[in-house]
Amino acid sequence: MNILILCSSFPYPATKGRKQLRTFHFLQYLNLRHQITLLTRLNPEVTDAEIEALREQVTELVIFPTVQQVNEPLGLIDRAKRLGTFIQQGTPPDVLDNYCPEMAEWINQAIADEQFEMIVCEDSFDEIYINPKWHEKLGIVLNLHFSEYGKYKQQLETGDSDNELKDQINLKLQQRYEQNYLEKFSEIVTVTTKDRRMVKKLEPESSVTVIPNGVDLTKFPRRITNQGGQRIVFVGNMDRPLNIDAACFLAREVFPAIRERYPEAVLELVGAKPVAEVLELNDLPGIMVTGKVSSVVEYLHWATVCVIPIRRGYGLRNRTLEAMAAAVPVVGSDRALAEFEVDGTKVPLRAMRANTLEEYIYAIGRLFSEPKLREKLSENARSLVEKEYTWDKVGQKYEQILIDAAALE
C-alpha cells in the first residue's frame, strides 16, 4: 500500500519519549512491506543526523517548519483568552497553535491527486488536517497514544489532580473535542484497554483495537545469571512527576524499612534529568542517583530486583516491559503492572504486586532470599514478552489494522 503517515512530533530517536518510541518502531516495521510517506515537523532539538536517520526508515520524508514556542509563562488574561478559544471553537489552543497551513495544503493536494490508499495519524494533533468526507476515498486510521479526556478523568477519579476545578473544565472540553474528532476515523488503535473503553464511551460506533507497545529484545536481552545479593533498581526519567513521586516514596519510605532487615541493601535510581528533589536522595544511606547512563540494561542485569512503585498516572509502562524483557524480577504497583497479566488464576506468576509499604517489604524480602522465586519470575516474564510484546508481534497487528481499514473503503 501507499500509506501517508502524519506525525507532527518528530518521531526520532526512539529513546526520546513514548511517542517517538511507538511511532518509530511502527514506521520501521511498515516500511519493510509498504510505501511510506511521512509528514512531520522539525523542532529546535532535531539534528541533521537525526533527520537522515529517520529518512532511512521511510520511502519519502517530508518535513515542515517548527512551531515557534513561547517559553514565557502566560498571564491570567492570556490563559483566559485561550480557554475562551477552546470553549468557542471546540479545539484545544495547543492544537490550533500547532497547525501548519503549508502541511494542510500538501495533504489536501495529495488526496485530490489520489496518491495514497491510507492515511494514518500518529499524533492526535494531526486530526485537524483530516476531512471527514475522505472516508469515501481511503482508509483513515488514528494511532491514539493516549486520551487527554482519559487523563483528566483518571486524575479526578484517583485524587491525582493538582487543580480539580481546572481539570473539571478541561474534562468537559476535552470530552466534546474527542467526541468530534474520533468520528473522522475508520479505525482507531489504542495502547491500553483503559483508553479503548474511553474511546468507546465517547464514540460508541467506533472500531477500536488495543495494540500495546513492544520492546526491542536486542536492546533488552535476557540476562545470563540470576543475580543474588540485595540490589534494588528503579528506572525512569527523573523529571517526570510520577517518577519523582515513585523515587521519593521508594527511597524515603520503602528502602529504610528494607535496610533495617538487610543492612547491605543498595538502591539505584537510574534515569536522566534528576530534579533537585531526586538528587537529594543521593545523600541517604545506601542510595545512588545515577543521572543519565549509557546503558540502562546493564543496571537492570545487575539488580536483584527491579521495583516500580508508580502511584500516579495510567497507561502501559514501558519501563515495566523493559525490565521483564531483561528477565529481572519485578515488584510493581497496580499502576506499574496495568495491562500485563502477571498473576491470578491460571496465570503464571510473572511479577509480584505491591501497593502498601508492608507489601513492598514482603515482596522484596522474598526475592532477596528465594533464588527459585527470582528464577521463576524471570523466566515467566521474559516468555510473556517474547510471545506478545516484541515490535514484530505488535507491528504485525498494526499492519493488519491498516490493511483491513483500506479494504473497507
C-alpha positions, -999 to +999 in steps of 0.1 A: +000+000+000+009+036-004+005+050+031+006+086+042+015+090+079+011+123+097+032+129+129+037+165+140+061+153+167+094+144+151+095+106+157+132+100+163+152+089+181+131+062+197+148+068+230+135+104+233+100+096+246+070+073+245+055+089+213+088+086+194+093+050+206+060+037+193+059+057+161+094+049+151+091+012+155+058+011+136+074+031+108+103+007+107+080-023+105+056-009+079+084+003+057+095-033+051+063-041+031+047-008+021+055+026+005+056+051+034+054+088+031+059+105+065+049+142+071+064+156+103+076+188+119+110+200+130+118+212+165+148+230+177+164+199+192+164+179+159+198+174+144+208+168+107+220+134+117+186+125+132+168+137+100+190+115+079+185+085+102+147+089+101+148+093+063+163+058+060+132+043+077+106+056+051+101+059+014+097+096+015+102+121+043+085+155+041+094+180+068+077+212+076+090+241+098+089+240+135+063+257+156+077+288+174+074+280+211+066+307+236+087+299+266+074+326+290+045+316+312+012+330+301-005+356+323-040+353+337-056+373+308-038+352+281-049+320+298-084+332+299-083+341+262-071+306+253-098+290+274-123+311+256-110+300+223-113+263+234-149+269+245-158+288+214-141+267+187-141+233+204-104+227+195-076+229+221-054+260+217-022+239+215-037+220+185-045+253+168-010+267+177+005+236+161-015+239+128+007+243+097-011+258+066+016+245+043+012+210+056-026+212+052-021+223+016+003+194+009-021+169+023-052+182+005-034+182-028-021+146-023-057+134-015-071+153-045-044+135-067-053+101-051-017+094-042-025+073-012-046+044-002-044+051+035-039+080+059-026+073+095-024+099+122+004+091+146-003+122+166-038+132+177-028+168+170-029+159+133-066+152+133-070+188+124-058+180+089-084+152+083-115+159+063-144+136+074-155+132+038-123+114+030-139+082+043-154+078+009-119+076-008-095+059+015-089+043+049-082+067+078-066+053+110-057+070+143-030+056+165-041+072+197-011+072+220-033+083+249-066+100+255-064+135+271-100+130+282-089+098+299-061+115+316-083+142+332-109+116+341-083+094+358-067+123+377-101+134+391-112+098+400-080+089+418-073+122+435-041+129+414-054+163+403-033+193+413-062+216+404-096+199+404-116+229+391-092+233+361-093+196+354-131+195+356-133+223+330-107+205+308-125+172+312-158+186+297-140+205+269-118+175+260-148+152+260-165+173+234-134+177+213-125+140+213-161+130+205-160+152+175-127+142+160-130+104+167-158+103+142-133+111+114-115+077+117-125+044+102-102+026+127-087+036+160-058+020+178-051+025+215-022+014+236-043+003+266-077-013+273-085+017+295-081+041+266-102+017+245-130+020+270-127+057+270-129+059+232-159+035+231-177+057+257-171+088+236-178+073+202-197+040+207-198+033+169-161+035+165-139+004+157-112+003+183-083-022+187-058-024+215-022-028+203+003-023+231+039-010+228+066-035+222+102-039+233+134-043+213+149-076+226+183-068+211+185-037+234+170-056+263+184-091+262+177-118+287+203-116+315+226-146+318+227-151+355+202-150+383+217-123+404+218-128+442+227-100+466+204-072+478+205-047+450+173-027+441+169-006+409+142+018+398+144+032+363+127+063+348+132+098+336+137+116+369+120+149+358+085+134+353+062+140+383+051+103+385+087+091+386+097+118+411+069+107+434+078+070+430+115+076+436+109+096+468+084+070+481+108+042+474+138+060+489+122+076+519+096+050+530+103+016+515+141+014+514+147+024+550+125-005+561+143-028+538+177-017+552+166-024+587+163-061+577+190-061+551+218-037+561+238-044+529+210-035+506+216-008+480+191+012+459+200+027+425+177+054+410+186+053+373+174+079+349+181+112+331+173+147+343+170+141+380+154+172+397+166+186+430+141+166+449+156+134+435+192+145+437+187+150+475+180+112+478+217+106+469+226+117+504+206+089+521+225+057+532+227+031+505+212+052+477+228+062+445+212+086+420+229+079+387+215+105+363+217+096+326+235+064+320+250+049+288+232+016+293+201+011+313+201-026+307+234-030+325+218-017+357+188-040+352+210-070+347+230-064+378+200-058+400+185-084+423+150-069+418+135-040+399+110-021+419+084+001+401+063+019+428+043+041+404+014+058+423+002+084+397-008+084+361-021+055+340-011+036+309+012+008+298+046+013+315+075+008+290+099+005+319+080-024+333+081-041+299+118-035+296+126-050+330+105-080+322+123-084+288+156-082+306+144-111+328+148-091+360+123-099+388+098-071+391+079-058+421+053-032+410+022-013+419-011-019+402-004+011+380+030-002+371+016-036+362-016-024+345-022-041+311+001-070+320-012-104+330+013-112+358-007-131+384-041-146+391-060-178+384-043-198+356-017-171+350+020-180+357+035-157+383+054-131+363+058-102+388+050-095+424+023-069+431+027-043+459+008-012+468+014-007+505+046-004+525+041-038+540+035-054+506+068-039+492+088-051+522+073-086+519+078-089+481+113-075+481+124-096+511+111-128+494+130-121+462+162-113+482+160-146+500+145-170+474+166-177+443+140-201+428+113-174+431+136-150+413+142-175+385+105-183+382+096-146+377+125-140+354+116-169+331+078-163+331+082-126+324+106-130+296+084-157+280+054-133+281+074-106+263+087-129+237+052-142+230+032-109+229+054-078+232+081-078+206+079-050+180+075-076+153+045-091+171+027-058+177+038-045+143+020-074+126-012-065+144-008-028+135-002-036+098-033-058+097-054-030+111-042-008+082-049-035+056-084-041+069-092-004+070-081+000+034-102-029+023-133-014+039-132+017+016 
